[in-house]
């Protein structure tokens, strides 16, 4: 087994690994959007709607830890 054969196997397995990771990430994004955790379409509009007077993308309340720090 020479170096070219090893490079071929490594290239093949790296390609398969990256394809699996890509599909896992796509499924993760799809599921999190379906659950309502994040709206990626709104986040995608950040670059298009970049004005000082535009409305914020994330209008949720601060995290509970942030509220505690604000009350101190």
DSSP file (Angstrom, degrees, kcal/mol; ACC not computed):
  #  RESIDUE AA STRUCTURE BP1 BP2  ACC     N-H-->O    O-->H-N    N-H-->O    O-->H-N    TCO  KAPPA ALPHA  PHI   PSI    X-CA   Y-CA   Z-CA
    1    1 A X              0   0    0      0, 0.0     2,-0.1     0, 0.0     0, 0.0   0.000 360.0 360.0 360.0 117.5    0.0    0.0    0.0
    2    2 A X     >  -     0   0    0      1,-0.1     4,-1.7     4,-0.0     3,-0.3  -0.386 360.0 -94.9 -98.8 179.8    1.7    3.2   -1.1
    3    3 A X  H  > S+     0   0    0      1,-0.2     4,-2.4     2,-0.2     5,-0.2   0.818 119.5  58.1 -66.3 -32.7    1.0    6.8   -0.2
    4    4 A X  H  > S+     0   0    0      2,-0.2     4,-1.9     1,-0.2    -1,-0.2   0.890 106.4  48.7 -66.2 -38.2   -1.3    7.5   -3.2
    5    5 A X  H  > S+     0   0    0     -3,-0.3     4,-2.3     2,-0.2    -1,-0.2   0.911 111.4  49.5 -68.0 -41.7   -3.6    4.7   -2.2
    6    6 A X  H  X S+     0   0    0     -4,-1.7     4,-2.7     1,-0.2    -2,-0.2   0.898 110.0  51.5 -62.3 -40.7   -3.7    6.1    1.4
    7    7 A X  H  X S+     0   0    0     -4,-2.4     4,-2.4     2,-0.2    -1,-0.2   0.874 108.7  51.9 -64.1 -37.0   -4.5    9.6    0.1
    8    8 A X  H  X S+     0   0    0     -4,-1.9     4,-2.3     2,-0.2    -2,-0.2   0.929 111.9  44.9 -64.6 -46.4   -7.3    8.2   -2.0
    9    9 A X  H  X S+     0   0    0     -4,-2.3     4,-2.7     2,-0.2     5,-0.3   0.924 114.1  49.5 -63.4 -44.1   -8.9    6.4    1.0
   10   10 A X  H  X S+     0   0    0     -4,-2.7     4,-2.3     1,-0.2    -2,-0.2   0.907 111.2  49.6 -62.2 -41.8   -8.4    9.5    3.2
   11   11 A X  H  X S+     0   0    0     -4,-2.4     4,-2.1    -5,-0.2    -1,-0.2   0.915 112.1  48.1 -63.2 -43.5  -10.0   11.7    0.6
   12   12 A X  H  X S+     0   0    0     -4,-2.3     4,-2.3     1,-0.2    -2,-0.2   0.944 114.3  44.4 -62.9 -49.3  -13.0    9.4    0.2
   13   13 A X  H  X S+     0   0    0     -4,-2.7     4,-2.4     1,-0.2    -1,-0.2   0.845 112.2  52.6 -68.7 -32.8  -13.6    9.1    3.9
   14   14 A X  H  X S+     0   0    0     -4,-2.3     4,-2.4    -5,-0.3    -1,-0.2   0.894 109.7  49.5 -67.6 -38.9  -13.2   12.8    4.5
   15   15 A X  H  X S+     0   0    0     -4,-2.1     4,-2.1     2,-0.2    -2,-0.2   0.925 112.2  47.3 -64.3 -44.7  -15.7   13.5    1.8
   16   16 A X  H  X S+     0   0    0     -4,-2.3     4,-2.2     1,-0.2    -2,-0.2   0.918 112.5  50.4 -62.9 -43.2  -18.2   11.1    3.3
   17   17 A X  H  X S+     0   0    0     -4,-2.4     4,-2.3     1,-0.2    -2,-0.2   0.918 111.0  47.9 -61.0 -45.3  -17.6   12.6    6.8
   18   18 A X  H  X S+     0   0    0     -4,-2.4     4,-2.3     1,-0.2    -1,-0.2   0.854 110.3  52.1 -66.7 -35.1  -18.2   16.1    5.6
   19   19 A X  H  X S+     0   0    0     -4,-2.1     4,-2.4     2,-0.2    -1,-0.2   0.912 110.2  48.8 -66.0 -42.0  -21.4   15.2    3.7
   20   20 A X  H  X S+     0   0    0     -4,-2.2     4,-2.3     2,-0.2    -2,-0.2   0.921 112.3  48.5 -63.6 -43.5  -22.7   13.5    6.8
   21   21 A X  H  X S+     0   0    0     -4,-2.3     4,-2.3     2,-0.2    -2,-0.2   0.900 110.7  51.6 -63.5 -41.2  -21.9   16.6    8.9
   22   22 A X  H  X S+     0   0    0     -4,-2.3     4,-2.2     1,-0.2    -2,-0.2   0.929 111.7  45.5 -61.9 -46.4  -23.5   18.9    6.3
   23   23 A X  H  X S+     0   0    0     -4,-2.4     4,-2.3     1,-0.2    -1,-0.2   0.878 111.4  53.0 -66.8 -36.7  -26.8   16.9    6.3
   24   24 A X  H  X S+     0   0    0     -4,-2.3     4,-2.4     2,-0.2    -1,-0.2   0.912 110.1  48.4 -61.8 -42.1  -26.8   16.8   10.1
   25   25 A X  H  X S+     0   0    0     -4,-2.3     4,-2.5     2,-0.2    -2,-0.2   0.891 110.2  50.9 -66.6 -39.8  -26.4   20.6   10.3
   26   26 A X  H  X S+     0   0    0     -4,-2.2     4,-2.3     2,-0.2    -1,-0.2   0.919 112.1  47.0 -63.3 -43.4  -29.2   21.1    7.7
   27   27 A X  H  X S+     0   0    0     -4,-2.3     4,-2.7     2,-0.2     5,-0.2   0.898 111.0  52.9 -65.0 -40.2  -31.5   18.8    9.8
   28   28 A X  H  X S+     0   0    0     -4,-2.4     4,-2.4     2,-0.2    -2,-0.2   0.927 110.8  46.2 -60.5 -46.1  -30.5   20.6   13.0
   29   29 A X  H  X S+     0   0    0     -4,-2.5     4,-1.8     1,-0.2    -2,-0.2   0.912 113.3  49.6 -62.7 -42.9  -31.4   24.0   11.4
   30   30 A X  H  X S+     0   0    0     -4,-2.3     4,-2.1     1,-0.2    -2,-0.2   0.922 113.0  46.2 -63.0 -45.4  -34.7   22.7   10.1
   31   31 A X  H  X S+     0   0    0     -4,-2.7     4,-2.2     1,-0.2     6,-0.2   0.899 111.4  50.8 -66.8 -40.7  -35.7   21.2   13.4
   32   32 A X  H  X>S+     0   0    0     -4,-2.4     5,-1.9     1,-0.2     6,-1.0   0.843 111.7  48.2 -68.8 -30.6  -34.8   24.2   15.5
   33   33 A X  H  <5S+     0   0    0     -4,-1.8     3,-0.4    -5,-0.2    -1,-0.2   0.879 110.8  50.9 -73.9 -36.6  -36.8   26.4   13.1
   34   34 A X  H  <5S+     0   0    0     -4,-2.1    -2,-0.2     1,-0.2    -1,-0.2   0.871 108.5  52.1 -65.8 -36.9  -39.8   24.1   13.3
   35   35 A X  H  <5S-     0   0    0     -4,-2.2    -1,-0.2    -5,-0.1    -2,-0.2   0.661 114.6-118.7 -73.5 -15.4  -39.7   24.1   17.1
   36   36 A X  T  <5S+     0   0    0     -4,-0.6    -3,-0.2    -3,-0.4     3,-0.1   0.630  76.5 127.2  87.9  14.0  -39.7   27.9   17.1
   37   37 A X  S   <S+     0   0    0     -5,-1.9     2,-0.3     1,-0.2    -4,-0.2   0.914  80.3   2.9 -70.0 -42.5  -36.3   28.3   18.8
   38   38 A X        -     0   0    0     -6,-1.0     2,-0.7    -9,-0.1    -2,-0.3  -0.989  59.3-141.4-143.1 150.5  -35.0   30.6   16.1
   39   39 A X     >  -     0   0    0     -2,-0.3     4,-1.7     1,-0.1     3,-0.4  -0.892  17.0-174.5-112.8  99.5  -36.3   32.1   12.9
   40   40 A X  H  > S+     0   0    0     -2,-0.7     4,-1.7     1,-0.2    -1,-0.1   0.716  79.7  63.3 -71.3 -20.6  -33.4   32.0   10.5
   41   41 A X  H  > S+     0   0    0      2,-0.2     4,-0.8     1,-0.2    -1,-0.2   0.905 105.3  46.5 -68.5 -39.5  -35.3   34.0    7.8
   42   42 A X  H >4 S+     0   0    0     -3,-0.4     3,-0.8     1,-0.2     4,-0.2   0.922 112.6  49.8 -65.0 -43.2  -35.3   37.0   10.1
   43   43 A X  H >< S+     0   0    0     -4,-1.7     3,-1.1     1,-0.2     4,-0.3   0.821 105.5  57.9 -66.0 -29.5  -31.7   36.5   11.0
   44   44 A X  H >< S+     0   0    0     -4,-1.7     3,-0.5     1,-0.2     4,-0.4   0.733  97.5  62.2 -71.0 -21.5  -30.9   36.3    7.3
   45   45 A X  T <X S+     0   0    0     -4,-0.8     4,-2.7    -3,-0.8    -1,-0.2   0.469  76.8  91.3 -83.1  -0.9  -32.4   39.8    6.8
   46   46 A X  T <4 S+     0   0    0     -3,-1.1    -1,-0.2     1,-0.2    -2,-0.1   0.922  89.2  45.0 -59.3 -44.0  -29.9   41.4    9.0
   47   47 A X  T <4 S+     0   0    0     -3,-0.5     3,-0.3    -4,-0.3    -1,-0.2   0.824 116.1  46.7 -71.1 -30.7  -27.5   42.1    6.1
   48   48 A X  T  4 S+     0   0    0     -4,-0.4     2,-0.8     1,-0.2    -2,-0.2   0.865 115.2  43.8 -80.2 -36.0  -30.3   43.4    3.9
   49   49 A X  S  < S+     0   0    0     -4,-2.7     2,-0.6     1,-0.1    -1,-0.2  -0.693  70.7 148.1-111.1  76.9  -32.0   45.7    6.5
   50   50 A X        +     0   0    0     -2,-0.8     2,-0.3    -3,-0.3    -1,-0.1  -0.602  22.5 129.1-115.6  69.2  -29.0   47.4    8.0
   51   51 A X    >   -     0   0    0     -2,-0.6     3,-0.8     4,-0.1    -2,-0.0  -0.831  63.8-122.2-118.1 158.5  -30.3   50.9    9.0
   52   52 A X  T 3  S+     0   0    0     -2,-0.3    -1,-0.1     1,-0.2    -2,-0.0   0.840 112.6  45.3 -67.7 -33.3  -30.0   52.7   12.2
   53   53 A X  T 3  S+     0   0    0      2,-0.0    -1,-0.2    -3,-0.0     2,-0.1   0.325  87.2 115.6 -95.7   8.7  -33.8   53.2   12.5
   54   54 A X  S <  S-     0   0    0     -3,-0.8     2,-0.1     1,-0.1     3,-0.1  -0.417  74.4 -99.7 -75.9 155.3  -34.7   49.6   11.6
   55   55 A X        -     0   0    0      1,-0.1    -1,-0.1    -2,-0.1    -4,-0.1  -0.429  42.8 -99.6 -74.0 147.8  -36.4   47.4   14.1
   56   56 A X        -     0   0    0      1,-0.1     3,-0.1    -2,-0.1    -1,-0.1  -0.338  21.1-138.8 -65.1 148.3  -34.3   44.9   16.1
   57   57 A X  S    S+     0   0    0      1,-0.2     2,-0.8    -3,-0.1    -1,-0.1   0.911  94.1  49.1 -74.3 -43.4  -34.4   41.3   14.9
   58   58 A X        +     0   0    0      1,-0.1    -1,-0.2   -16,-0.1    -2,-0.1  -0.859  60.2 166.8-103.0 106.2  -34.5   39.7   18.3
   59   59 A X        +     0   0    0     -2,-0.8    -1,-0.1    -3,-0.1    -2,-0.0   0.174  34.0 125.0-103.7  16.8  -37.2   41.5   20.4
   60   60 A X        -     0   0    0      1,-0.1     3,-0.1     0, 0.0    -2,-0.1  -0.290  69.0 -93.8 -74.8 162.8  -37.3   38.9   23.2
   61   61 A X        -     0   0    0      1,-0.1    -1,-0.1    -2,-0.0     3,-0.1  -0.311  51.2 -90.1 -68.5 156.9  -36.8   39.8   26.8
   62   62 A X        -     0   0    0      1,-0.1    -1,-0.1     2,-0.1     5,-0.1  -0.235  54.0 -86.7 -63.3 160.9  -33.3   39.6   28.3
   63   63 A X    >>  -     0   0    0      1,-0.1     4,-1.9    -3,-0.1     3,-0.6  -0.279  38.8-108.7 -65.2 154.9  -32.3   36.3   29.9
   64   64 A X  H 3> S+     0   0    0      1,-0.3     4,-1.9     2,-0.2     5,-0.1   0.851 120.6  55.0 -55.9 -35.3  -33.2   35.8   33.5
   65   65 A X  H 3> S+     0   0    0      1,-0.2     4,-1.7     2,-0.2    -1,-0.3   0.876 106.4  51.3 -65.6 -36.0  -29.5   36.2   34.5
   66   66 A X  H <> S+     0   0    0     -3,-0.6     4,-1.9     1,-0.2    -1,-0.2   0.869 107.0  53.6 -68.0 -36.4  -29.4   39.5   32.7
   67   67 A X  H  X S+     0   0    0     -4,-1.9     4,-1.7     1,-0.2    -2,-0.2   0.900 106.9  51.9 -65.1 -40.0  -32.5   40.7   34.7
   68   68 A X  H  X S+     0   0    0     -4,-1.9     4,-0.6     1,-0.2    -1,-0.2   0.904 110.6  48.0 -62.5 -41.3  -30.8   39.8   38.0
   69   69 A X  H  < S+     0   0    0     -4,-1.7     3,-0.5     1,-0.2    -1,-0.2   0.842 109.7  53.0 -69.1 -32.2  -27.7   41.8   37.0
   70   70 A X  H  < S+     0   0    0     -4,-1.9    -1,-0.2     1,-0.2    -2,-0.2   0.826 105.8  54.3 -71.8 -31.0  -29.8   44.8   36.0
   71   71 A X  H  <        0   0    0     -4,-1.7    -1,-0.2     1,-0.2    -2,-0.2   0.615 360.0 360.0 -78.7 -12.5  -31.7   44.9   39.3
   72   72 A X     <        0   0    0     -4,-0.6    -1,-0.2    -3,-0.5    -2,-0.1   0.491 360.0 360.0 -71.1 360.0  -28.5   45.1   41.4
